[in-house]
Amino acid sequence: MQLPQRLAVGVISLYQRCISPDHSRVGRWVFPNGYCRYFPSCSAYARQAVTRYGVVRGALRGVWRVLRCNPWSHGGVDEP
């Protein structure tokens, strides 16, 4: 994995540990059954996409996923 990919994955991991409603300690306390409509969660999807496709294409896929995650979405399983 190259340096830009490591940095992007590190930023996503930091988000997951500190802020994410599905992955952080506070998020698990507030939303014990999870929050995201999709599986894997949006941040996990973005992390997988960056790892698989690289920073630019993976980030674009991650942003597209976040845009699709809205109250009118049915959710479900979505592989990067």
Biopython code that builds the backbone (N, CA, C, O; Angstrom):
import numpy as np
from Bio.PDB.StructureBuilder import StructureBuilder

atoms = [
    (1, "MET", "N", (0.845, -1.165, 0.000)),
    (1, "MET", "CA", (0.000, 0.000, 0.000)),
    (1, "MET", "C", (0.899, 1.239, 0.000)),
    (1, "MET", "O", (1.859, 1.317, 0.766)),
    (2, "GLN", "N", (0.586, 2.182, -0.846)),
    (2, "GLN", "CA", (1.395, 3.388, -0.975)),
    (2, "GLN", "C", (1.023, 4.417, 0.100)),
    (2, "GLN", "O", (-0.006, 4.291, 0.764)),
    (3, "LEU", "N", (1.866, 5.424, 0.258)),
    (3, "LEU", "CA", (1.690, 6.421, 1.306)),
    (3, "LEU", "C", (0.344, 7.150, 1.230)),
    (3, "LEU", "O", (-0.310, 7.280, 2.265)),
    (4, "PRO", "N", (-0.107, 7.634, 0.064)),
    (4, "PRO", "CA", (-1.419, 8.303, 0.032)),
    (4, "PRO", "C", (-2.558, 7.379, 0.477)),
    (4, "PRO", "O", (-3.484, 7.812, 1.162)),
    (5, "GLN", "N", (-2.481, 6.106, 0.082)),
    (5, "GLN", "CA", (-3.494, 5.140, 0.510)),
    (5, "GLN", "C", (-3.443, 4.949, 2.019)),
    (5, "GLN", "O", (-4.486, 4.907, 2.672)),
    (6, "ARG", "N", (-2.256, 4.835, 2.575)),
    (6, "ARG", "CA", (-2.122, 4.666, 4.025)),
    (6, "ARG", "C", (-2.680, 5.865, 4.769)),
    (6, "ARG", "O", (-3.349, 5.711, 5.790)),
    (7, "LEU", "N", (-2.407, 7.059, 4.262)),
    (7, "LEU", "CA", (-2.937, 8.270, 4.896)),
    (7, "LEU", "C", (-4.466, 8.299, 4.846)),
    (7, "LEU", "O", (-5.115, 8.614, 5.843)),
    (8, "ALA", "N", (-5.033, 7.975, 3.700)),
    (8, "ALA", "CA", (-6.489, 7.978, 3.563)),
    (8, "ALA", "C", (-7.126, 6.937, 4.477)),
    (8, "ALA", "O", (-8.125, 7.221, 5.138)),
    (9, "VAL", "N", (-6.562, 5.745, 4.520)),
    (9, "VAL", "CA", (-7.078, 4.698, 5.394)),
    (9, "VAL", "C", (-6.918, 5.109, 6.859)),
    (9, "VAL", "O", (-7.787, 4.814, 7.680)),
    (10, "GLY", "N", (-5.823, 5.781, 7.193)),
    (10, "GLY", "CA", (-5.611, 6.259, 8.551)),
    (10, "GLY", "C", (-6.639, 7.293, 8.963)),
    (10, "GLY", "O", (-7.134, 7.262, 10.090)),
    (11, "VAL", "N", (-6.967, 8.209, 8.063)),
    (11, "VAL", "CA", (-7.983, 9.226, 8.353)),
    (11, "VAL", "C", (-9.345, 8.565, 8.554)),
    (11, "VAL", "O", (-10.081, 8.929, 9.470)),
    (12, "ILE", "N", (-9.679, 7.606, 7.709)),
    (12, "ILE", "CA", (-10.958, 6.901, 7.850)),
    (12, "ILE", "C", (-10.987, 6.126, 9.167)),
    (12, "ILE", "O", (-12.008, 6.120, 9.855)),
    (13, "SER", "N", (-9.883, 5.473, 9.526)),
    (13, "SER", "CA", (-9.820, 4.731, 10.786)),
    (13, "SER", "C", (-9.975, 5.657, 11.987)),
    (13, "SER", "O", (-10.651, 5.314, 12.956)),
    (14, "LEU", "N", (-9.355, 6.821, 11.922)),
    (14, "LEU", "CA", (-9.486, 7.802, 12.997)),
    (14, "LEU", "C", (-10.940, 8.262, 13.124)),
    (14, "LEU", "O", (-11.458, 8.385, 14.234)),
    (15, "TYR", "N", (-11.591, 8.513, 12.001)),
    (15, "TYR", "CA", (-13.011, 8.867, 12.015)),
    (15, "TYR", "C", (-13.839, 7.759, 12.658)),
    (15, "TYR", "O", (-14.718, 8.029, 13.477)),
    (16, "GLN", "N", (-13.553, 6.502, 12.281)),
    (16, "GLN", "CA", (-14.314, 5.392, 12.821)),
    (16, "GLN", "C", (-14.144, 5.274, 14.334)),
    (16, "GLN", "O", (-15.114, 5.001, 15.041)),
    (17, "ARG", "N", (-12.936, 5.474, 14.837)),
    (17, "ARG", "CA", (-12.688, 5.341, 16.270)),
    (17, "ARG", "C", (-13.264, 6.488, 17.082)),
    (17, "ARG", "O", (-13.668, 6.283, 18.226)),
    (18, "CYS", "N", (-13.312, 7.691, 16.521)),
    (18, "CYS", "CA", (-13.679, 8.875, 17.313)),
    (18, "CYS", "C", (-15.093, 9.392, 17.077)),
    (18, "CYS", "O", (-15.731, 9.852, 18.024)),
    (19, "ILE", "N", (-15.603, 9.335, 15.861)),
    (19, "ILE", "CA", (-16.837, 10.042, 15.530)),
    (19, "ILE", "C", (-17.957, 9.122, 15.047)),
    (19, "ILE", "O", (-19.125, 9.386, 15.332)),
    (20, "SER", "N", (-17.640, 8.077, 14.342)),
    (20, "SER", "CA", (-18.627, 7.251, 13.647)),
    (20, "SER", "C", (-19.736, 6.729, 14.567)),
    (20, "SER", "O", (-19.447, 6.210, 15.645)),
    (21, "PRO", "N", (-21.006, 6.863, 14.152)),
    (21, "PRO", "CA", (-22.101, 6.325, 14.960)),
    (21, "PRO", "C", (-22.093, 4.797, 15.021)),
    (21, "PRO", "O", (-22.656, 4.223, 15.954)),
    (22, "ASP", "N", (-21.476, 4.133, 14.061)),
    (22, "ASP", "CA", (-21.462, 2.668, 14.050)),
    (22, "ASP", "C", (-20.214, 2.064, 14.672)),
    (22, "ASP", "O", (-20.270, 0.929, 15.146)),
    (23, "HIS", "N", (-19.094, 2.770, 14.690)),
    (23, "HIS", "CA", (-17.836, 2.158, 15.098)),
    (23, "HIS", "C", (-17.249, 2.709, 16.392)),
    (23, "HIS", "O", (-16.516, 1.992, 17.074)),
    (24, "SER", "N", (-17.541, 3.944, 16.751)),
    (24, "SER", "CA", (-16.918, 4.535, 17.945)),
    (24, "SER", "C", (-17.598, 4.024, 19.215)),
    (24, "SER", "O", (-18.712, 3.503, 19.164)),
    (25, "ARG", "N", (-16.929, 4.174, 20.335)),
    (25, "ARG", "CA", (-17.495, 3.736, 21.614)),
    (25, "ARG", "C", (-18.764, 4.517, 21.942)),
    (25, "ARG", "O", (-19.754, 3.932, 22.380)),
    (26, "VAL", "N", (-18.744, 5.819, 21.736)),
    (26, "VAL", "CA", (-19.919, 6.647, 22.011)),
    (26, "VAL", "C", (-21.052, 6.276, 21.065)),
    (26, "VAL", "O", (-22.207, 6.179, 21.480)),
    (27, "GLY", "N", (-20.724, 6.069, 19.805)),
    (27, "GLY", "CA", (-21.742, 5.700, 18.829)),
    (27, "GLY", "C", (-22.421, 4.391, 19.165)),
    (27, "GLY", "O", (-23.635, 4.266, 19.007)),
    (28, "ARG", "N", (-21.657, 3.408, 19.628)),
    (28, "ARG", "CA", (-22.251, 2.120, 20.009)),
    (28, "ARG", "C", (-23.138, 2.263, 21.237)),
    (28, "ARG", "O", (-24.106, 1.521, 21.401)),
    (29, "TRP", "N", (-22.804, 3.229, 22.108)),
    (29, "TRP", "CA", (-23.620, 3.459, 23.295)),
    (29, "TRP", "C", (-24.927, 4.149, 22.914)),
    (29, "TRP", "O", (-25.988, 3.809, 23.439)),
    (30, "VAL", "N", (-24.851, 5.119, 22.001)),
    (30, "VAL", "CA", (-26.040, 5.872, 21.588)),
    (30, "VAL", "C", (-26.907, 5.048, 20.640)),
    (30, "VAL", "O", (-28.133, 5.075, 20.748)),
    (31, "PHE", "N", (-26.287, 4.315, 19.710)),
    (31, "PHE", "CA", (-27.005, 3.493, 18.734)),
    (31, "PHE", "C", (-26.555, 2.039, 18.890)),
    (31, "PHE", "O", (-25.733, 1.574, 18.100)),
    (32, "PRO", "N", (-27.065, 1.313, 19.879)),
    (32, "PRO", "CA", (-26.576, -0.050, 20.135)),
    (32, "PRO", "C", (-26.831, -1.033, 18.987)),
    (32, "PRO", "O", (-26.099, -2.013, 18.847)),
    (33, "ASN", "N", (-27.849, -0.788, 18.170)),
    (33, "ASN", "CA", (-28.147, -1.684, 17.049)),
    (33, "ASN", "C", (-27.552, -1.204, 15.745)),
    (33, "ASN", "O", (-27.850, -1.762, 14.689)),
    (34, "GLY", "N", (-26.714, -0.179, 15.796)),
    (34, "GLY", "CA", (-26.118, 0.370, 14.588)),
    (34, "GLY", "C", (-26.963, 1.502, 14.031)),
    (34, "GLY", "O", (-28.105, 1.708, 14.441)),
    (35, "TYR", "N", (-26.389, 2.220, 13.107)),
    (35, "TYR", "CA", (-27.039, 3.402, 12.565)),
    (35, "TYR", "C", (-27.172, 3.351, 11.049)),
    (35, "TYR", "O", (-28.172, 3.811, 10.498)),
    (36, "CYS", "N", (-26.185, 2.803, 10.380)),
    (36, "CYS", "CA", (-26.140, 2.838, 8.920)),
    (36, "CYS", "C", (-27.179, 1.901, 8.311)),
    (36, "CYS", "O", (-27.441, 0.819, 8.836)),
    (37, "ARG", "N", (-27.758, 2.329, 7.208)),
    (37, "ARG", "CA", (-28.741, 1.519, 6.489)),
    (37, "ARG", "C", (-28.075, 0.442, 5.634)),
    (37, "ARG", "O", (-28.691, -0.571, 5.301)),
    (38, "TYR", "N", (-26.836, 0.669, 5.291)),
    (38, "TYR", "CA", (-26.115, -0.250, 4.422)),
    (38, "TYR", "C", (-25.170, -1.133, 5.221)),
    (38, "TYR", "O", (-24.795, -0.804, 6.346)),
    (39, "PHE", "N", (-24.791, -2.253, 4.629)),
    (39, "PHE", "CA", (-23.715, -3.078, 5.159)),
    (39, "PHE", "C", (-22.722, -3.289, 4.039)),
    (39, "PHE", "O", (-23.129, -3.708, 2.955)),
    (40, "PRO", "N", (-21.474, -3.030, 4.232)),
    (40, "PRO", "CA", (-20.832, -2.443, 5.400)),
    (40, "PRO", "C", (-21.188, -0.971, 5.525)),
    (40, "PRO", "O", (-21.714, -0.370, 4.589)),
    (41, "SER", "N", (-20.900, -0.395, 6.682)),
    (41, "SER", "CA", (-21.216, 1.022, 6.908)),
    (41, "SER", "C", (-20.476, 1.876, 5.875)),
    (41, "SER", "O", (-19.564, 1.397, 5.201)),
    (42, "CYS", "N", (-20.870, 3.123, 5.760)),
    (42, "CYS", "CA", (-20.281, 4.011, 4.751)),
    (42, "CYS", "C", (-18.773, 4.178, 4.941)),
    (42, "CYS", "O", (-18.023, 4.188, 3.965)),
    (43, "SER", "N", (-18.330, 4.309, 6.182)),
    (43, "SER", "CA", (-16.895, 4.481, 6.408)),
    (43, "SER", "C", (-16.127, 3.189, 6.122)),
    (43, "SER", "O", (-15.017, 3.239, 5.593)),
    (44, "ALA", "N", (-16.699, 2.045, 6.462)),
    (44, "ALA", "CA", (-16.041, 0.776, 6.148)),
    (44, "ALA", "C", (-15.998, 0.555, 4.636)),
    (44, "ALA", "O", (-15.014, 0.039, 4.106)),
    (45, "TYR", "N", (-17.073, 0.949, 3.947)),
    (45, "TYR", "CA", (-17.117, 0.857, 2.488)),
    (45, "TYR", "C", (-16.029, 1.727, 1.869)),
    (45, "TYR", "O", (-15.317, 1.288, 0.966)),
    (46, "ALA", "N", (-15.900, 2.971, 2.358)),
    (46, "ALA", "CA", (-14.880, 3.881, 1.827)),
    (46, "ALA", "C", (-13.487, 3.336, 2.078)),
    (46, "ALA", "O", (-12.615, 3.441, 1.216)),
    (47, "ARG", "N", (-13.269, 2.761, 3.239)),
    (47, "ARG", "CA", (-11.962, 2.171, 3.562)),
    (47, "ARG", "C", (-11.633, 1.020, 2.616)),
    (47, "ARG", "O", (-10.511, 0.925, 2.117)),
    (48, "GLN", "N", (-12.601, 0.151, 2.372)),
    (48, "GLN", "CA", (-12.395, -0.961, 1.440)),
    (48, "GLN", "C", (-12.161, -0.449, 0.021)),
    (48, "GLN", "O", (-11.300, -0.967, -0.691)),
    (49, "ALA", "N", (-12.914, 0.555, -0.390)),
    (49, "ALA", "CA", (-12.777, 1.099, -1.745)),
    (49, "ALA", "C", (-11.411, 1.744, -1.942)),
    (49, "ALA", "O", (-10.794, 1.558, -2.990)),
    (50, "VAL", "N", (-10.926, 2.497, -0.958)),
    (50, "VAL", "CA", (-9.607, 3.122, -1.068)),
    (50, "VAL", "C", (-8.525, 2.049, -1.126)),
    (50, "VAL", "O", (-7.565, 2.171, -1.886)),
    (51, "THR", "N", (-8.680, 1.012, -0.334)),
    (51, "THR", "CA", (-7.704, -0.081, -0.345)),
    (51, "THR", "C", (-7.712, -0.812, -1.684)),
    (51, "THR", "O", (-6.655, -1.170, -2.204)),
    (52, "ARG", "N", (-8.895, -1.033, -2.241)),
    (52, "ARG", "CA", (-9.019, -1.807, -3.481)),
    (52, "ARG", "C", (-8.710, -0.998, -4.732)),
    (52, "ARG", "O", (-8.029, -1.494, -5.630)),
    (53, "TYR", "N", (-9.200, 0.248, -4.808)),
    (53, "TYR", "CA", (-9.121, 1.017, -6.047)),
    (53, "TYR", "C", (-8.138, 2.175, -6.035)),
    (53, "TYR", "O", (-7.908, 2.797, -7.073)),
    (54, "GLY", "N", (-7.556, 2.476, -4.887)),
    (54, "GLY", "CA", (-6.666, 3.623, -4.795)),
    (54, "GLY", "C", (-7.393, 4.826, -4.217)),
    (54, "GLY", "O", (-8.604, 4.795, -3.999)),
    (55, "VAL", "N", (-6.635, 5.882, -3.975)),
    (55, "VAL", "CA", (-7.181, 7.030, -3.253)),
    (55, "VAL", "C", (-8.261, 7.761, -4.057)),
    (55, "VAL", "O", (-9.349, 8.009, -3.538)),
    (56, "VAL", "N", (-7.980, 8.104, -5.295)),
    (56, "VAL", "CA", (-8.915, 8.941, -6.057)),
    (56, "VAL", "C", (-10.199, 8.184, -6.363)),
    (56, "VAL", "O", (-11.288, 8.648, -6.024)),
    (57, "ARG", "N", (-10.085, 7.045, -6.987)),
    (57, "ARG", "CA", (-11.277, 6.282, -7.363)),
    (57, "ARG", "C", (-12.014, 5.775, -6.126)),
    (57, "ARG", "O", (-13.244, 5.776, -6.097)),
    (58, "GLY", "N", (-11.272, 5.341, -5.103)),
    (58, "GLY", "CA", (-11.892, 4.875, -3.862)),
    (58, "GLY", "C", (-12.619, 5.990, -3.134)),
    (58, "GLY", "O", (-13.709, 5.776, -2.602)),
    (59, "ALA", "N", (-12.026, 7.184, -3.102)),
    (59, "ALA", "CA", (-12.682, 8.322, -2.458)),
    (59, "ALA", "C", (-13.954, 8.711, -3.207)),
    (59, "ALA", "O", (-14.965, 9.038, -2.586)),
    (60, "LEU", "N", (-13.908, 8.677, -4.527)),
    (60, "LEU", "CA", (-15.110, 8.987, -5.309)),
    (60, "LEU", "C", (-16.214, 7.973, -5.040)),
    (60, "LEU", "O", (-17.383, 8.341, -4.918)),
    (61, "ARG", "N", (-15.847, 6.705, -4.948)),
    (61, "ARG", "CA", (-16.841, 5.669, -4.629)),
    (61, "ARG", "C", (-17.401, 5.868, -3.224)),
    (61, "ARG", "O", (-18.593, 5.667, -2.993)),
    (62, "GLY", "N", (-16.537, 6.263, -2.285)),
    (62, "GLY", "CA", (-16.986, 6.527, -0.924)),
    (62, "GLY", "C", (-17.945, 7.702, -0.847)),
    (62, "GLY", "O", (-18.950, 7.639, -0.139)),
    (63, "VAL", "N", (-17.641, 8.777, -1.573)),
    (63, "VAL", "CA", (-18.523, 9.948, -1.603)),
    (63, "VAL", "C", (-19.863, 9.583, -2.238)),
    (63, "VAL", "O", (-20.916, 10.006, -1.761)),
    (64, "TRP", "N", (-19.824, 8.803, -3.307)),
    (64, "TRP", "CA", (-21.072, 8.383, -3.963)),
    (64, "TRP", "C", (-21.925, 7.560, -3.004)),
    (64, "TRP", "O", (-23.149, 7.690, -2.986)),
    (65, "ARG", "N", (-21.281, 6.720, -2.214)),
    (65, "ARG", "CA", (-22.002, 5.907, -1.231)),
    (65, "ARG", "C", (-22.657, 6.789, -0.169)),
    (65, "ARG", "O", (-23.813, 6.567, 0.192)),
    (66, "VAL", "N", (-21.932, 7.782, 0.330)),
    (66, "VAL", "CA", (-22.493, 8.686, 1.340)),
    (66, "VAL", "C", (-23.675, 9.453, 0.762)),
    (66, "VAL", "O", (-24.664, 9.675, 1.459)),
    (67, "LEU", "N", (-23.588, 9.857, -0.490)),
    (67, "LEU", "CA", (-24.701, 10.567, -1.125)),
    (67, "LEU", "C", (-25.938, 9.679, -1.273)),
    (67, "LEU", "O", (-27.066, 10.166, -1.203)),
    (68, "ARG", "N", (-25.727, 8.387, -1.477)),
    (68, "ARG", "CA", (-26.858, 7.464, -1.605)),
    (68, "ARG", "C", (-27.490, 7.126, -0.265)),
    (68, "ARG", "O", (-28.643, 6.697, -0.221)),
    (69, "CYS", "N", (-26.765, 7.308, 0.820)),
    (69, "CYS", "CA", (-27.257, 6.967, 2.154)),
    (69, "CYS", "C", (-28.123, 8.116, 2.661)),
    (69, "CYS", "O", (-27.607, 9.100, 3.190)),
    (70, "ASN", "N", (-29.417, 7.990, 2.501)),
    (70, "ASN", "CA", (-30.354, 9.035, 2.903)),
    (70, "ASN", "C", (-31.627, 8.380, 3.437)),
    (70, "ASN", "O", (-31.782, 7.164, 3.318)),
    (71, "PRO", "N", (-32.525, 9.142, 4.013)),
    (71, "PRO", "CA", (-33.744, 8.552, 4.602)),
    (71, "PRO", "C", (-34.632, 7.810, 3.607)),
    (71, "PRO", "O", (-35.418, 6.952, 4.010)),
    (72, "TRP", "N", (-34.522, 8.122, 2.318)),
    (72, "TRP", "CA", (-35.368, 7.461, 1.322)),
    (72, "TRP", "C", (-34.718, 6.230, 0.721)),
    (72, "TRP", "O", (-35.327, 5.558, -0.112)),
    (73, "SER", "N", (-33.510, 5.924, 1.118)),
    (73, "SER", "CA", (-32.803, 4.763, 0.603)),
    (73, "SER", "C", (-33.257, 3.504, 1.336)),
    (73, "SER", "O", (-33.549, 3.535, 2.532)),
    (74, "HIS", "N", (-33.311, 2.400, 0.601)),
    (74, "HIS", "CA", (-33.696, 1.120, 1.208)),
    (74, "HIS", "C", (-32.518, 0.468, 1.922)),
    (74, "HIS", "O", (-32.709, -0.383, 2.791)),
    (75, "GLY", "N", (-31.297, 0.866, 1.556)),
    (75, "GLY", "CA", (-30.106, 0.276, 2.185)),
    (75, "GLY", "C", (-29.853, -1.126, 1.652)),
    (75, "GLY", "O", (-30.263, -1.453, 0.538)),
    (76, "GLY", "N", (-29.185, -1.948, 2.437)),
    (76, "GLY", "CA", (-28.886, -3.310, 2.062)),
    (76, "GLY", "C", (-27.385, -3.555, 2.007)),
    (76, "GLY", "O", (-26.588, -2.747, 2.484)),
    (77, "VAL", "N", (-27.020, -4.680, 1.419)),
    (77, "VAL", "CA", (-25.622, -5.058, 1.291)),
    (77, "VAL", "C", (-25.061, -4.413, 0.026)),
    (77, "VAL", "O", (-25.667, -4.496, -1.043)),
    (78, "ASP", "N", (-23.904, -3.774, 0.155)),
    (78, "ASP", "CA", (-23.307, -3.068, -0.962)),
    (78, "ASP", "C", (-21.801, -3.294, -0.916)),
    (78, "ASP", "O", (-21.129, -2.776, -0.024)),
    (79, "GLU", "N", (-21.270, -4.044, -1.843)),
    (79, "GLU", "CA", (-19.843, -4.320, -1.897)),
    (79, "GLU", "C", (-19.132, -3.282, -2.757)),
    (79, "GLU", "O", (-19.665, -2.874, -3.789)),
    (80, "PRO", "N", (-17.932, -2.842, -2.353)),
    (80, "PRO", "CA", (-17.212, -1.832, -3.146)),
    (80, "PRO", "C", (-16.740, -2.345, -4.489)),
    (80, "PRO", "O", (-16.124, -1.601, -5.252)),
]
sb = StructureBuilder()
sb.init_structure("model")
sb.init_model(0)
sb.init_chain("A")
sb.init_seg("    ")
for serial, (resi, resn, name, xyz) in enumerate(atoms, 1):
    if name == "N":
        sb.init_residue(resn, " ", resi, " ")
    sb.init_atom(name, np.array(xyz, "f"), 0.0, 1.0, " ", f" {name:<3s}", serial, name[0])
structure = sb.get_structure()
